């Protein structure tokens, strides 16, 4: 039986870490738990698609507001475990997030995707997300 579950406790973070690390390989389990704790304090939420205790997909998001977009949900992280890709898991989780965003009064959903993630881009376009701009940044520690 598949269900979407909000993940908050250290034990739940440990459960989703193997899947999240497929996307965010720069974190150890300890640094992941610590970073999530800081982000939780800022409104970050983690949800997982779980089937009979096995984590299939994970998403991290936050709700924010700004002058340009009003109230929106921003997906920071969205990953499906490699062995479950192309089976509808990401679509199911993204659909749940869209409903959740509407329930929270969000007018839009946003996410960024690195230019090299072509499979992800195909998926987002199939899910009717539009490419609406460029994302720019500067690494302040190296400038």
VMD Tcl script that builds the backbone (N, CA, C; Angstrom):
set m [mol new atoms 429]
animate dup $m
set s [atomselect $m all]
$s set {name element resname resid chain x y z} {
  {N N UNK 1 A 0.842 -1.185 0.000}
  {CA C UNK 1 A 0.000 0.000 0.000}
  {C C UNK 1 A 0.884 1.243 0.000}
  {N N UNK 2 A 0.729 2.103 -1.004}
  {CA C UNK 2 A 1.520 3.322 -1.120}
  {C C UNK 2 A 0.828 4.471 -0.419}
  {N N UNK 3 A 1.630 5.300 0.250}
  {CA C UNK 3 A 1.092 6.491 0.870}
  {C C UNK 3 A 2.145 7.574 0.909}
  {N N UNK 4 A 1.681 8.817 0.967}
  {CA C UNK 4 A 2.563 9.962 1.117}
  {C C UNK 4 A 2.666 10.249 2.601}
  {N N UNK 5 A 3.879 10.372 3.076}
  {CA C UNK 5 A 4.113 10.557 4.498}
  {C C UNK 5 A 5.033 11.750 4.712}
  {N N UNK 6 A 4.649 12.638 5.627}
  {CA C UNK 6 A 5.514 13.750 6.014}
  {C C UNK 6 A 6.597 13.187 6.930}
  {N N UNK 7 A 7.848 13.481 6.614}
  {CA C UNK 7 A 8.984 12.927 7.331}
  {C C UNK 7 A 9.635 14.029 8.169}
  {N N UNK 8 A 9.770 13.793 9.483}
  {CA C UNK 8 A 10.309 14.831 10.372}
  {C C UNK 8 A 11.321 14.302 11.380}
  {N N UNK 9 A 11.077 13.128 11.908}
  {CA C UNK 9 A 11.918 12.627 12.993}
  {C C UNK 9 A 13.277 12.172 12.457}
  {N N UNK 10 A 14.227 12.049 13.344}
  {CA C UNK 10 A 15.551 11.569 12.961}
  {C C UNK 10 A 15.436 10.183 12.323}
  {N N UNK 11 A 14.593 9.331 12.889}
  {CA C UNK 11 A 14.421 7.986 12.335}
  {C C UNK 11 A 13.863 8.040 10.911}
  {N N UNK 12 A 12.929 8.956 10.669}
  {CA C UNK 12 A 12.360 9.095 9.330}
  {C C UNK 12 A 13.400 9.659 8.362}
  {N N UNK 13 A 14.222 10.599 8.835}
  {CA C UNK 13 A 15.284 11.140 7.984}
  {C C UNK 13 A 16.290 10.051 7.633}
  {N N UNK 14 A 16.594 9.198 8.587}
  {CA C UNK 14 A 17.488 8.075 8.314}
  {C C UNK 14 A 16.870 7.133 7.277}
  {N N UNK 15 A 15.556 6.998 7.312}
  {CA C UNK 15 A 14.853 6.117 6.375}
  {C C UNK 15 A 14.906 6.670 4.948}
  {N N UNK 16 A 14.801 7.985 4.790}
  {CA C UNK 16 A 14.772 8.555 3.437}
  {C C UNK 16 A 16.153 8.919 2.907}
  {N N UNK 17 A 17.151 8.951 3.789}
  {CA C UNK 17 A 18.493 9.357 3.368}
  {C C UNK 17 A 19.021 8.584 2.156}
  {N N UNK 18 A 18.911 7.249 2.098}
  {CA C UNK 18 A 19.461 6.553 0.927}
  {C C UNK 18 A 18.879 7.043 -0.401}
  {N N UNK 19 A 17.601 7.379 -0.417}
  {CA C UNK 19 A 16.988 7.884 -1.646}
  {C C UNK 19 A 17.439 9.322 -1.897}
  {N N UNK 20 A 17.385 10.169 -0.876}
  {CA C UNK 20 A 17.795 11.569 -1.052}
  {C C UNK 20 A 19.256 11.669 -1.467}
  {N N UNK 21 A 20.085 10.753 -0.987}
  {CA C UNK 21 A 21.504 10.825 -1.322}
  {C C UNK 21 A 21.763 10.513 -2.802}
  {N N UNK 22 A 20.794 9.922 -3.500}
  {CA C UNK 22 A 20.933 9.734 -4.939}
  {C C UNK 22 A 20.934 11.089 -5.655}
  {N N UNK 23 A 20.292 12.082 -5.056}
  {CA C UNK 23 A 20.267 13.438 -5.612}
  {C C UNK 23 A 21.281 14.338 -4.912}
  {N N UNK 24 A 21.364 14.231 -3.610}
  {CA C UNK 24 A 22.215 15.113 -2.797}
  {C C UNK 24 A 23.373 14.309 -2.204}
  {N N UNK 25 A 24.258 13.867 -3.058}
  {CA C UNK 25 A 25.372 13.011 -2.642}
  {C C UNK 25 A 26.446 13.763 -1.862}
  {N N UNK 26 A 26.310 15.069 -1.743}
  {CA C UNK 26 A 27.280 15.878 -1.005}
  {C C UNK 26 A 27.096 15.772 0.506}
  {N N UNK 27 A 26.069 15.064 0.971}
  {CA C UNK 27 A 25.797 14.955 2.409}
  {C C UNK 27 A 26.043 13.548 2.922}
  {N N UNK 28 A 26.615 13.484 4.114}
  {CA C UNK 28 A 26.625 12.247 4.881}
  {C C UNK 28 A 25.292 12.167 5.605}
  {N N UNK 29 A 25.002 11.046 6.203}
  {CA C UNK 29 A 23.763 10.930 6.971}
  {C C UNK 29 A 23.722 11.991 8.067}
  {N N UNK 30 A 24.810 12.164 8.801}
  {CA C UNK 30 A 24.830 13.151 9.888}
  {C C UNK 30 A 24.634 14.570 9.378}
  {N N UNK 31 A 25.316 14.928 8.299}
  {CA C UNK 31 A 25.159 16.301 7.789}
  {C C UNK 31 A 23.765 16.511 7.207}
  {N N UNK 32 A 23.176 15.469 6.637}
  {CA C UNK 32 A 21.812 15.541 6.112}
  {C C UNK 32 A 20.820 15.812 7.240}
  {N N UNK 33 A 20.922 15.051 8.315}
  {CA C UNK 33 A 20.009 15.233 9.452}
  {C C UNK 33 A 20.172 16.624 10.045}
  {N N UNK 34 A 21.411 17.067 10.212}
  {CA C UNK 34 A 21.676 18.397 10.773}
  {C C UNK 34 A 21.129 19.495 9.876}
  {N N UNK 35 A 21.399 19.389 8.576}
  {CA C UNK 35 A 20.918 20.396 7.628}
  {C C UNK 35 A 19.392 20.433 7.585}
  {N N UNK 36 A 18.759 19.266 7.593}
  {CA C UNK 36 A 17.290 19.227 7.589}
  {C C UNK 36 A 16.729 19.905 8.829}
  {N N UNK 37 A 17.351 19.695 9.968}
  {CA C UNK 37 A 16.902 20.346 11.199}
  {C C UNK 37 A 16.924 21.858 11.069}
  {N N UNK 38 A 17.989 22.401 10.494}
  {CA C UNK 38 A 18.065 23.862 10.288}
  {C C UNK 38 A 16.985 24.316 9.316}
  {N N UNK 39 A 16.789 23.549 8.238}
  {CA C UNK 39 A 15.802 23.942 7.244}
  {C C UNK 39 A 14.374 23.792 7.767}
  {N N UNK 40 A 14.113 22.781 8.592}
  {CA C UNK 40 A 12.782 22.632 9.189}
  {C C UNK 40 A 12.402 23.899 9.953}
  {N N UNK 41 A 13.365 24.490 10.652}
  {CA C UNK 41 A 13.117 25.711 11.424}
  {C C UNK 41 A 12.736 26.882 10.508}
  {N N UNK 42 A 13.037 26.758 9.219}
  {CA C UNK 42 A 12.732 27.811 8.248}
  {C C UNK 42 A 11.526 27.458 7.373}
  {N N UNK 43 A 10.806 26.394 7.725}
  {CA C UNK 43 A 9.594 26.042 6.994}
  {C C UNK 43 A 9.750 24.937 5.975}
  {N N UNK 44 A 10.944 24.369 5.841}
  {CA C UNK 44 A 11.182 23.269 4.904}
  {C C UNK 44 A 10.417 22.032 5.360}
  {N N UNK 45 A 9.864 21.296 4.404}
  {CA C UNK 45 A 9.135 20.068 4.697}
  {C C UNK 45 A 9.624 18.962 3.775}
  {N N UNK 46 A 9.642 17.751 4.291}
  {CA C UNK 46 A 10.008 16.579 3.511}
  {C C UNK 46 A 8.829 15.628 3.474}
  {N N UNK 47 A 8.526 15.120 2.291}
  {CA C UNK 47 A 7.491 14.110 2.144}
  {C C UNK 47 A 8.075 12.949 1.351}
  {N N UNK 48 A 7.531 11.769 1.598}
  {CA C UNK 48 A 8.015 10.587 0.903}
  {C C UNK 48 A 6.844 9.732 0.443}
  {N N UNK 49 A 7.017 9.120 -0.699}
  {CA C UNK 49 A 6.108 8.095 -1.173}
  {C C UNK 49 A 6.666 6.778 -0.655}
  {N N UNK 50 A 5.884 6.126 0.207}
  {CA C UNK 50 A 6.326 4.910 0.868}
  {C C UNK 50 A 5.378 3.779 0.495}
  {N N UNK 51 A 5.928 2.642 0.125}
  {CA C UNK 51 A 5.137 1.473 -0.237}
  {C C UNK 51 A 5.614 0.291 0.610}
  {N N UNK 52 A 4.739 -0.185 1.487}
  {CA C UNK 52 A 5.069 -1.288 2.384}
  {C C UNK 52 A 6.406 -1.057 3.097}
  {N N UNK 53 A 6.581 0.177 3.586}
  {CA C UNK 53 A 7.761 0.521 4.360}
  {C C UNK 53 A 8.984 0.905 3.547}
  {N N UNK 54 A 8.902 0.784 2.226}
  {CA C UNK 54 A 10.045 1.127 1.377}
  {C C UNK 54 A 9.846 2.501 0.751}
  {N N UNK 55 A 10.855 3.366 0.905}
  {CA C UNK 55 A 10.793 4.713 0.347}
  {C C UNK 55 A 11.055 4.639 -1.153}
  {N N UNK 56 A 10.110 5.170 -1.911}
  {CA C UNK 56 A 10.209 5.139 -3.368}
  {C C UNK 56 A 10.636 6.502 -3.930}
  {N N UNK 57 A 10.048 7.572 -3.420}
  {CA C UNK 57 A 10.334 8.936 -3.866}
  {C C UNK 57 A 10.341 9.860 -2.663}
  {N N UNK 58 A 11.112 10.942 -2.774}
  {CA C UNK 58 A 11.218 11.934 -1.701}
  {C C UNK 58 A 11.179 13.321 -2.322}
  {N N UNK 59 A 10.527 14.242 -1.629}
  {CA C UNK 59 A 10.523 15.641 -2.060}
  {C C UNK 59 A 10.683 16.538 -0.843}
  {N N UNK 60 A 11.487 17.570 -1.019}
  {CA C UNK 60 A 11.640 18.607 -0.007}
  {C C UNK 60 A 11.161 19.917 -0.596}
  {N N UNK 61 A 10.367 20.654 0.167}
  {CA C UNK 61 A 9.803 21.895 -0.357}
  {C C UNK 61 A 9.576 22.898 0.754}
  {N N UNK 62 A 9.268 24.113 0.347}
  {CA C UNK 62 A 8.928 25.185 1.278}
  {C C UNK 62 A 7.896 26.086 0.626}
  {N N UNK 63 A 7.149 26.750 1.454}
  {CA C UNK 63 A 6.174 27.728 0.965}
  {C C UNK 63 A 6.706 29.104 1.310}
  {N N UNK 64 A 6.622 30.002 0.353}
  {CA C UNK 64 A 7.134 31.357 0.537}
  {C C UNK 64 A 6.239 32.340 -0.205}
  {N N UNK 65 A 6.535 33.590 -0.010}
  {CA C UNK 65 A 5.845 34.656 -0.738}
  {C C UNK 65 A 6.865 35.681 -1.171}
  {N N UNK 66 A 6.620 36.263 -2.337}
  {CA C UNK 66 A 7.414 37.410 -2.753}
  {C C UNK 66 A 6.570 38.308 -3.647}
  {N N UNK 67 A 7.095 39.474 -3.967}
  {CA C UNK 67 A 6.335 40.448 -4.744}
  {C C UNK 67 A 6.032 39.963 -6.161}
  {N N UNK 68 A 6.948 39.216 -6.753}
  {CA C UNK 68 A 6.767 38.784 -8.136}
  {C C UNK 68 A 5.797 37.631 -8.312}
  {N N UNK 69 A 5.752 36.721 -7.330}
  {CA C UNK 69 A 4.962 35.503 -7.510}
  {C C UNK 69 A 3.822 35.359 -6.526}
  {N N UNK 70 A 3.750 36.196 -5.524}
  {CA C UNK 70 A 2.751 35.999 -4.489}
  {C C UNK 70 A 3.139 34.803 -3.639}
  {N N UNK 71 A 2.166 34.031 -3.212}
  {CA C UNK 71 A 2.426 32.847 -2.399}
  {C C UNK 71 A 2.674 31.657 -3.325}
  {N N UNK 72 A 3.773 30.949 -3.097}
  {CA C UNK 72 A 4.141 29.834 -3.965}
  {C C UNK 72 A 4.793 28.717 -3.168}
  {N N UNK 73 A 4.785 27.536 -3.744}
  {CA C UNK 73 A 5.505 26.400 -3.186}
  {C C UNK 73 A 6.724 26.182 -4.059}
  {N N UNK 74 A 7.882 26.079 -3.415}
  {CA C UNK 74 A 9.141 25.856 -4.119}
  {C C UNK 74 A 9.674 24.475 -3.756}
  {N N UNK 75 A 9.895 23.646 -4.759}
  {CA C UNK 75 A 10.465 22.324 -4.536}
  {C C UNK 75 A 11.985 22.438 -4.586}
  {N N UNK 76 A 12.611 22.161 -3.457}
  {CA C UNK 76 A 14.069 22.166 -3.376}
  {C C UNK 76 A 14.660 20.852 -3.871}
  {N N UNK 77 A 13.986 19.764 -3.571}
  {CA C UNK 77 A 14.517 18.428 -3.842}
  {C C UNK 77 A 13.376 17.531 -4.296}
  {N N UNK 78 A 13.609 16.767 -5.353}
  {CA C UNK 78 A 12.624 15.791 -5.814}
  {C C UNK 78 A 13.404 14.648 -6.455}
  {N N UNK 79 A 13.291 13.472 -5.870}
  {CA C UNK 79 A 14.061 12.332 -6.364}
  {C C UNK 79 A 13.269 11.044 -6.164}
  {N N UNK 80 A 13.373 10.174 -7.137}
  {CA C UNK 80 A 12.820 8.826 -7.041}
  {C C UNK 80 A 13.987 7.854 -6.985}
  {N N UNK 81 A 13.894 6.870 -6.117}
  {CA C UNK 81 A 14.932 5.848 -6.032}
  {C C UNK 81 A 15.150 5.230 -7.409}
  {N N UNK 82 A 16.405 5.018 -7.745}
  {CA C UNK 82 A 16.746 4.538 -9.087}
  {C C UNK 82 A 15.929 3.315 -9.494}
  {N N UNK 83 A 15.728 2.383 -8.581}
  {CA C UNK 83 A 15.025 1.147 -8.956}
  {C C UNK 83 A 13.527 1.351 -9.187}
  {N N UNK 84 A 12.998 2.539 -8.818}
  {CA C UNK 84 A 11.576 2.812 -9.010}
  {C C UNK 84 A 11.313 3.854 -10.098}
  {N N UNK 85 A 12.344 4.335 -10.764}
  {CA C UNK 85 A 12.149 5.359 -11.792}
  {C C UNK 85 A 11.356 4.811 -12.965}
  {N N UNK 86 A 10.624 5.696 -13.612}
  {CA C UNK 86 A 9.776 5.374 -14.780}
  {C C UNK 86 A 8.629 4.434 -14.424}
  {N N UNK 87 A 8.213 4.456 -13.154}
  {CA C UNK 87 A 7.074 3.646 -12.720}
  {C C UNK 87 A 5.920 4.505 -12.192}
  {N N UNK 88 A 6.012 5.828 -12.367}
  {CA C UNK 88 A 4.935 6.719 -11.940}
  {C C UNK 88 A 5.081 7.271 -10.537}
  {N N UNK 89 A 6.160 6.944 -9.847}
  {CA C UNK 89 A 6.337 7.411 -8.462}
  {C C UNK 89 A 6.490 8.928 -8.390}
  {N N UNK 90 A 7.375 9.470 -9.226}
  {CA C UNK 90 A 7.585 10.917 -9.229}
  {C C UNK 90 A 6.324 11.666 -9.613}
  {N N UNK 91 A 5.607 11.141 -10.589}
  {CA C UNK 91 A 4.347 11.755 -11.018}
  {C C UNK 91 A 3.342 11.775 -9.874}
  {N N UNK 92 A 3.241 10.665 -9.161}
  {CA C UNK 92 A 2.314 10.567 -8.033}
  {C C UNK 92 A 2.679 11.566 -6.942}
  {N N UNK 93 A 3.970 11.642 -6.601}
  {CA C UNK 93 A 4.414 12.556 -5.550}
  {C C UNK 93 A 4.233 14.016 -5.977}
  {N N UNK 94 A 4.578 14.334 -7.209}
  {CA C UNK 94 A 4.405 15.698 -7.700}
  {C C UNK 94 A 2.933 16.086 -7.731}
  {N N UNK 95 A 2.060 15.173 -8.111}
  {CA C UNK 95 A 0.618 15.453 -8.103}
  {C C UNK 95 A 0.137 15.763 -6.691}
  {N N UNK 96 A 0.622 14.998 -5.715}
  {CA C UNK 96 A 0.260 15.247 -4.320}
  {C C UNK 96 A 0.735 16.636 -3.888}
  {N N UNK 97 A 1.946 17.011 -4.281}
  {CA C UNK 97 A 2.496 18.322 -3.909}
  {C C UNK 97 A 1.664 19.441 -4.523}
  {N N UNK 98 A 1.226 19.276 -5.755}
  {CA C UNK 98 A 0.386 20.296 -6.403}
  {C C UNK 98 A -0.916 20.494 -5.625}
  {N N UNK 99 A -1.551 19.411 -5.222}
  {CA C UNK 99 A -2.784 19.509 -4.439}
  {C C UNK 99 A -2.498 20.188 -3.102}
  {N N UNK 100 A -1.429 19.782 -2.442}
  {CA C UNK 100 A -1.044 20.374 -1.155}
  {C C UNK 100 A -0.819 21.880 -1.316}
  {N N UNK 101 A -0.120 22.278 -2.378}
  {CA C UNK 101 A 0.154 23.704 -2.616}
  {C C UNK 101 A -1.148 24.489 -2.764}
  {N N UNK 102 A -2.083 23.944 -3.525}
  {CA C UNK 102 A -3.384 24.616 -3.688}
  {C C UNK 102 A -4.112 24.718 -2.356}
  {N N UNK 103 A -4.074 23.650 -1.562}
  {CA C UNK 103 A -4.727 23.665 -0.242}
  {C C UNK 103 A -4.115 24.716 0.676}
  {N N UNK 104 A -2.836 25.022 0.479}
  {CA C UNK 104 A -2.151 26.025 1.304}
  {C C UNK 104 A -2.309 27.439 0.742}
  {N N UNK 105 A -3.059 27.576 -0.332}
  {CA C UNK 105 A -3.319 28.890 -0.913}
  {C C UNK 105 A -2.224 29.384 -1.841}
  {N N UNK 106 A -1.403 28.485 -2.333}
  {CA C UNK 106 A -0.334 28.874 -3.254}
  {C C UNK 106 A -0.891 29.057 -4.659}
  {N N UNK 107 A -0.417 30.098 -5.318}
  {CA C UNK 107 A -0.853 30.373 -6.685}
  {C C UNK 107 A 0.043 29.665 -7.706}
  {N N UNK 108 A 1.267 29.306 -7.294}
  {CA C UNK 108 A 2.229 28.728 -8.224}
  {C C UNK 108 A 3.085 27.682 -7.521}
  {N N UNK 109 A 3.690 26.828 -8.350}
  {CA C UNK 109 A 4.696 25.873 -7.898}
  {C C UNK 109 A 5.943 26.125 -8.727}
  {N N UNK 110 A 7.108 26.120 -8.072}
  {CA C UNK 110 A 8.374 26.389 -8.753}
  {C C UNK 110 A 9.409 25.348 -8.371}
  {N N UNK 111 A 10.356 25.127 -9.270}
  {CA C UNK 111 A 11.560 24.348 -8.963}
  {C C UNK 111 A 12.635 24.713 -9.970}
  {N N UNK 112 A 13.869 24.467 -9.597}
  {CA C UNK 112 A 15.006 24.631 -10.494}
  {C C UNK 112 A 15.569 23.253 -10.778}
  {N N UNK 113 A 16.182 23.096 -11.935}
  {CA C UNK 113 A 16.800 21.827 -12.304}
  {C C UNK 113 A 18.101 22.138 -13.042}
  {N N UNK 114 A 19.167 21.488 -12.636}
  {CA C UNK 114 A 20.448 21.717 -13.302}
  {C C UNK 114 A 20.339 21.396 -14.790}
  {N N UNK 115 A 21.056 22.146 -15.604}
  {CA C UNK 115 A 20.941 22.028 -17.058}
  {C C UNK 115 A 21.346 20.654 -17.570}
  {N N UNK 116 A 22.103 19.901 -16.805}
  {CA C UNK 116 A 22.560 18.581 -17.247}
  {C C UNK 116 A 21.578 17.462 -16.943}
  {N N UNK 117 A 20.490 17.740 -16.249}
  {CA C UNK 117 A 19.536 16.707 -15.840}
  {C C UNK 117 A 18.430 16.534 -16.886}
  {N N UNK 118 A 18.816 16.024 -18.041}
  {CA C UNK 118 A 17.900 15.922 -19.176}
  {C C UNK 118 A 16.704 15.016 -18.898}
  {N N UNK 119 A 16.911 13.909 -18.214}
  {CA C UNK 119 A 15.785 13.025 -17.883}
  {C C UNK 119 A 14.782 13.744 -16.990}
  {N N UNK 120 A 15.281 14.511 -16.031}
  {CA C UNK 120 A 14.392 15.277 -15.157}
  {C C UNK 120 A 13.621 16.312 -15.959}
  {N N UNK 121 A 14.285 16.969 -16.903}
  {CA C UNK 121 A 13.607 17.981 -17.721}
  {C C UNK 121 A 12.466 17.365 -18.518}
  {N N UNK 122 A 12.709 16.198 -19.108}
  {CA C UNK 122 A 11.640 15.520 -19.847}
  {C C UNK 122 A 10.459 15.227 -18.923}
  {N N UNK 123 A 10.772 14.745 -17.722}
  {CA C UNK 123 A 9.720 14.446 -16.754}
  {C C UNK 123 A 8.930 15.706 -16.404}
  {N N UNK 124 A 9.608 16.803 -16.092}
  {CA C UNK 124 A 8.913 18.037 -15.716}
  {C C UNK 124 A 8.047 18.560 -16.855}
  {N N UNK 125 A 8.541 18.484 -18.067}
  {CA C UNK 125 A 7.748 18.936 -19.201}
  {C C UNK 125 A 6.523 18.040 -19.408}
  {N N UNK 126 A 6.679 16.730 -19.209}
  {CA C UNK 126 A 5.538 15.815 -19.306}
  {C C UNK 126 A 4.492 16.123 -18.235}
  {N N UNK 127 A 4.944 16.656 -17.093}
  {CA C UNK 127 A 4.037 16.989 -15.994}
  {C C UNK 127 A 3.479 18.405 -16.132}
  {N N UNK 128 A 3.691 19.016 -17.287}
  {CA C UNK 128 A 3.145 20.327 -17.641}
  {C C UNK 128 A 3.763 21.484 -16.864}
  {N N UNK 129 A 5.017 21.328 -16.449}
  {CA C UNK 129 A 5.756 22.450 -15.891}
  {C C UNK 129 A 6.404 23.176 -17.062}
  {N N UNK 130 A 6.430 24.485 -17.008}
  {CA C UNK 130 A 7.001 25.300 -18.071}
  {C C UNK 130 A 8.397 25.776 -17.689}
  {N N UNK 131 A 9.245 25.908 -18.684}
  {CA C UNK 131 A 10.549 26.550 -18.493}
  {C C UNK 131 A 10.302 28.044 -18.599}
  {N N UNK 132 A 10.497 28.759 -17.495}
  {CA C UNK 132 A 10.098 30.166 -17.475}
  {C C UNK 132 A 11.246 31.146 -17.289}
  {N N UNK 133 A 12.464 30.673 -17.131}
  {CA C UNK 133 A 13.544 31.624 -16.944}
  {C C UNK 133 A 14.868 30.938 -16.708}
  {N N UNK 134 A 15.841 31.743 -16.388}
  {CA C UNK 134 A 17.176 31.273 -16.048}
  {C C UNK 134 A 17.404 31.480 -14.564}
  {N N UNK 135 A 18.249 30.657 -14.000}
  {CA C UNK 135 A 18.631 30.810 -12.592}
  {C C UNK 135 A 20.106 31.198 -12.566}
  {N N UNK 136 A 20.428 32.311 -11.918}
  {CA C UNK 136 A 21.807 32.780 -11.819}
  {C C UNK 136 A 22.255 32.717 -10.376}
  {N N UNK 137 A 23.550 32.511 -10.184}
  {CA C UNK 137 A 24.077 32.501 -8.828}
  {C C UNK 137 A 25.567 32.836 -8.861}
  {N N UNK 138 A 26.093 33.174 -7.717}
  {CA C UNK 138 A 27.533 33.347 -7.531}
  {C C UNK 138 A 27.910 32.665 -6.232}
  {N N UNK 139 A 28.989 31.922 -6.232}
  {CA C UNK 139 A 29.504 31.270 -5.029}
  {C C UNK 139 A 30.289 32.312 -4.252}
  {N N UNK 140 A 29.743 32.826 -3.174}
  {CA C UNK 140 A 30.346 33.916 -2.410}
  {C C UNK 140 A 31.620 33.487 -1.683}
  {N N UNK 141 A 31.804 32.202 -1.521}
  {CA C UNK 141 A 33.028 31.719 -0.885}
  {C C UNK 141 A 34.197 31.651 -1.847}
  {N N UNK 142 A 33.906 31.778 -3.121}
  {CA C UNK 142 A 34.961 31.647 -4.134}
  {C C UNK 142 A 35.063 32.861 -5.057}
  {N N UNK 143 A 34.341 33.914 -4.764}
  {CA C UNK 143 A 34.368 35.067 -5.663}
  {C C UNK 143 A 35.399 36.089 -5.235}
}
mol reanalyze $m
mol bondsrecalc $m
mol representation Tube
mol addrep $m
